[in-house]
């Protein structure tokens, strides 16, 4: 019974988003294919919780958080574009290429 009560209390947390897009991050575009005219500045690895108290979080929320973290990091690097270079691993991490494209 305690497990059911704990799960009921924690389940809403599994759907929460904890990452805010910075003002600078809003200027960074996410693309699936990087234009050839872009200059690669490096890469960034984003990480967020993929589960809360052994309850898997919504995969779309996790993906959105990882993208938001990458956009914020790319803005700090002076970039304007990111592209996923890996899938999301079991630890809730994803690698993004960071580019300056002048979009």
TORKOL-4160 file (C-alpha; in steps of 0.2 Angstrom, whole numbers, padded with zeros to 4 digits, m for minus):
103
<pt num="1" X="0000" Y="0000" Z="0000"/>
<pt num="2" X="0014" Y="0012" Z="0004"/>
<pt num="3" X="0022" Y="0009" Z="m0013"/>
<pt num="4" X="0006" Y="0013" Z="m0022"/>
<pt num="5" X="0004" Y="0029" Z="m0012"/>
<pt num="6" X="0022" Y="0034" Z="m0015"/>
<pt num="7" X="0020" Y="0030" Z="m0034"/>
<pt num="8" X="0005" Y="0041" Z="m0034"/>
<pt num="9" X="0014" Y="0055" Z="m0026"/>
<pt num="10" X="0029" Y="0054" Z="m0037"/>
<pt num="11" X="0021" Y="0050" Z="m0054"/>
<pt num="12" X="0017" Y="0069" Z="m0057"/>
<pt num="13" X="0035" Y="0073" Z="m0055"/>
<pt num="14" X="0040" Y="0061" Z="m0069"/>
<pt num="15" X="0031" Y="0072" Z="m0081"/>
<pt num="16" X="0038" Y="0089" Z="m0075"/>
<pt num="17" X="0051" Y="0099" Z="m0085"/>
<pt num="18" X="0064" Y="0107" Z="m0074"/>
<pt num="19" X="0075" Y="0116" Z="m0087"/>
<pt num="20" X="0072" Y="0134" Z="m0093"/>
<pt num="21" X="0077" Y="0141" Z="m0110"/>
<pt num="22" X="0088" Y="0156" Z="m0108"/>
<pt num="23" X="0086" Y="0172" Z="m0117"/>
<pt num="24" X="0102" Y="0168" Z="m0127"/>
<pt num="25" X="0097" Y="0150" Z="m0130"/>
<pt num="26" X="0081" Y="0156" Z="m0139"/>
<pt num="27" X="0092" Y="0162" Z="m0153"/>
<pt num="28" X="0099" Y="0144" Z="m0156"/>
<pt num="29" X="0091" Y="0134" Z="m0169"/>
<pt num="30" X="0089" Y="0115" Z="m0169"/>
<pt num="31" X="0092" Y="0106" Z="m0185"/>
<pt num="32" X="0092" Y="0088" Z="m0191"/>
<pt num="33" X="0104" Y="0091" Z="m0205"/>
<pt num="34" X="0118" Y="0104" Z="m0203"/>
<pt num="35" X="0120" Y="0116" Z="m0219"/>
<pt num="36" X="0137" Y="0114" Z="m0227"/>
<pt num="37" X="0140" Y="0133" Z="m0224"/>
<pt num="38" X="0141" Y="0131" Z="m0205"/>
<pt num="39" X="0157" Y="0131" Z="m0195"/>
<pt num="40" X="0158" Y="0118" Z="m0181"/>
<pt num="41" X="0162" Y="0125" Z="m0165"/>
<pt num="42" X="0163" Y="0109" Z="m0155"/>
<pt num="43" X="0150" Y="0098" Z="m0146"/>
<pt num="44" X="0141" Y="0098" Z="m0130"/>
<pt num="45" X="0134" Y="0084" Z="m0119"/>
<pt num="46" X="0117" Y="0087" Z="m0111"/>
<pt num="47" X="0111" Y="0077" Z="m0096"/>
<pt num="48" X="0095" Y="0076" Z="m0087"/>
<pt num="49" X="0085" Y="0063" Z="m0076"/>
<pt num="50" X="0077" Y="0050" Z="m0087"/>
<pt num="51" X="0068" Y="0043" Z="m0071"/>
<pt num="52" X="0062" Y="0049" Z="m0054"/>
<pt num="53" X="0062" Y="0036" Z="m0040"/>
<pt num="54" X="0063" Y="0022" Z="m0053"/>
<pt num="55" X="0048" Y="0029" Z="m0063"/>
<pt num="56" X="0053" Y="0032" Z="m0081"/>
<pt num="57" X="0050" Y="0050" Z="m0086"/>
<pt num="58" X="0040" Y="0055" Z="m0102"/>
<pt num="59" X="0053" Y="0052" Z="m0116"/>
<pt num="60" X="0047" Y="0068" Z="m0125"/>
<pt num="61" X="0050" Y="0079" Z="m0110"/>
<pt num="62" X="0067" Y="0071" Z="m0108"/>
<pt num="63" X="0071" Y="0075" Z="m0126"/>
<pt num="64" X="0065" Y="0093" Z="m0124"/>
<pt num="65" X="0075" Y="0096" Z="m0109"/>
<pt num="66" X="0091" Y="0089" Z="m0117"/>
<pt num="67" X="0088" Y="0100" Z="m0132"/>
<pt num="68" X="0085" Y="0115" Z="m0121"/>
<pt num="69" X="0101" Y="0112" Z="m0111"/>
<pt num="70" X="0111" Y="0110" Z="m0127"/>
<pt num="71" X="0103" Y="0127" Z="m0134"/>
<pt num="72" X="0108" Y="0136" Z="m0118"/>
<pt num="73" X="0126" Y="0128" Z="m0119"/>
<pt num="74" X="0128" Y="0132" Z="m0138"/>
<pt num="75" X="0123" Y="0151" Z="m0135"/>
<pt num="76" X="0137" Y="0152" Z="m0121"/>
<pt num="77" X="0149" Y="0145" Z="m0135"/>
<pt num="78" X="0143" Y="0159" Z="m0147"/>
<pt num="79" X="0134" Y="0147" Z="m0158"/>
<pt num="80" X="0117" Y="0149" Z="m0167"/>
<pt num="81" X="0113" Y="0131" Z="m0172"/>
<pt num="82" X="0114" Y="0113" Z="m0164"/>
<pt num="83" X="0111" Y="0096" Z="m0171"/>
<pt num="84" X="0109" Y="0079" Z="m0161"/>
<pt num="85" X="0124" Y="0068" Z="m0164"/>
<pt num="86" X="0118" Y="0054" Z="m0154"/>
<pt num="87" X="0102" Y="0046" Z="m0147"/>
<pt num="88" X="0097" Y="0048" Z="m0129"/>
<pt num="89" X="0106" Y="0035" Z="m0118"/>
<pt num="90" X="0100" Y="0026" Z="m0103"/>
<pt num="91" X="0108" Y="0039" Z="m0091"/>
<pt num="92" X="0098" Y="0053" Z="m0100"/>
<pt num="93" X="0112" Y="0060" Z="m0109"/>
<pt num="94" X="0114" Y="0066" Z="m0127"/>
<pt num="95" X="0128" Y="0073" Z="m0138"/>
<pt num="96" X="0124" Y="0088" Z="m0149"/>
<pt num="97" X="0136" Y="0096" Z="m0162"/>
<pt num="98" X="0137" Y="0115" Z="m0160"/>
<pt num="99" X="0139" Y="0127" Z="m0175"/>
<pt num="100" X="0139" Y="0145" Z="m0181"/>
<pt num="101" X="0129" Y="0146" Z="m0197"/>
<pt num="102" X="0124" Y="0164" Z="m0197"/>
<pt num="103" X="0105" Y="0159" Z="m0199"/>
